[in-house]
Amino acid sequence: MSTIPLTKRGADKLRDELQRLKSVERPAVINSIAEARAQGDLSENAEYDAAKEKQGFIEGRIADIESKLAAAQVIDPSGVDAEGRIVFAATVELEDLASGASVTYQIVGDDEADLEHGLISISSPIARALIGKSEGDVASVQAPSGVRKYEIISVRYV
């Protein structure tokens, strides 16, 4: 099994979700199933079917998170020394050469990505175009609207 890169913040977020699923969601759905069973005939019991479906989702998510955490390579961005190159967990300030707009992104794992908070997935086209580049370089990104060029203004490991 290959490793899954996660920032410390992302690993903590997954651990918190796992804890919530095991201590809150799982017991609640077990109670829902028990209540639905107490109502009698299960063949026409919509509450029972919904609770069983929710239980399947919760158990699947627990297994998914546990496997990701088992394969995780947790990276603390403040401990990274990539000599100014863009690597996983780096925070990058870019300038769109066409519009002059400035954006800041941190490159994170797939489960952590949240564009509204400036967190982009390591597997996204823009992150793949940025990896290995340094401050002052220009990265070309294939976007649906065509190729976009970004100048790298700064690279930080925070």
N, C-alpha and C positions, 0 to 999 in steps of 0.2 A: 504494500500500500504506500502510495506516495504521501509526502507531508503536505499539509495545508497551512500556508502562511497566515498568521493572524497577528494583529497588534495586541498589546497587553489589554487595551480597552475593549477590543473585540472579543478576546477570550473571556474577560470578566463578564461581558454582556451575555455571552452564550452560557456561562456557568450560572448566572442569575436566572436566565430563562429556564434552564434545566431544573434548577432548584424549585422555581415556581410551578413548573409542570408536575414535578414529583410530589410536592408538598401541598399544593392547592388544587390544581386542575384534575389530577388523577383521582384523589379522594372524592372530589365533587362529582365526577362522572360515575364513579362506583356507587355513590349514594343514589344518583339518578337512576341507574340500572336497577338497583334494589327496590326503589320506589315503584318503578314501572312494572317489575316482576310481581310486586304485591297486588297490582291491579287485576291480575288474572291472566286471561288468554293473551299470549304473546304474539300470536299470528296476525292479529289486527291492532296491535298496540304501537301507535306512531311514536309515542314518547320513548318506548323501549328501542325501537329502530334508530331513532335520532341519537339516543345516548350511546348505543353500541357503535354507531358511525363516529361519533365524537371520540369515543374511547380509542378506536382504531387510529384516528388522526393523532391523538395525544401520544399513544404508544409509538407510532411511527416517527413523530418529531423527537421524542426522547431518544430513540435509537439513532436517529440522524445526528443529533447534537453530541451524543456520547461518542459516536465514531469520529466525528470531526475533532472533538477535543482530544481523543486518543491519538489522532494523526497530526495534531497541531504542532506547528513550529512557532512558538510565541516570540515575537520580535518587539523589543522595546526601542522605539525610534531614537530616544535620547542616547542609547548605547551604540548606535550605528555610526561607523566612521568610514564613509565611502569616498572620502577625499573630494567632495563636491559633486560627485556623480549622482544621478537619480537612481534610487533603488527602492525596494519595497519599504513602506512606512515613511518615505521622505515627503515633506511638505514642499510644494512647488508653486511659485508664482509665475504665471504666464501672461504674455500679452498677445492677443489675437492680432496678427499683422494686417488683416483686412480691415478690421473695425477699430483697432486701437484699444479695445476693451481689455481690462485686466481681470484675471481670475486666479484664485488660489485653491489648490487641491491637495489632499493627502492621498497617497496610494495605499490602499488597504485590501484586505481579503474580500472574497466574493460576498460573504455573509455580512460584512460590515458596511458595504457600499451604501451611501446615502447622499445623492447629489445635492439635495437642499442644504446639507451641512458641509459640503465641499469634500466629501469622501468618495473617491472613485475606485472601482474594482481593479485589481491588478490585471484582470483578463479583459478589461475594456480597451477599445482601439486607441484611445488617447494615452492610457497608461503604457500600453505596449510600445507606442511611438516614443514615449519619454524615457523609458528605462535605458540607462547607460549614458544618457546625454548629460551635459554640464551647463552651468550658468553661461549665457551668451549664445548657446547653440540654438538652432531653429529646428523644430520638429514638425514634420508633415503628417497630418492625420486624415485618413480617408473617412469622410463623413457622408451621410446620405445626400447632402447638397453638393458634394464634391470635396476636393482636397482643401483642407484648412491648414494654415501655417501658424505656428505659435513660437514666439521667442521666449526662451527661458530667462526670466528676470532674476530669480533667486531659488536656491535649494537649501532647505533647512531640515534638520533631524530633531524634531521636538515632540 
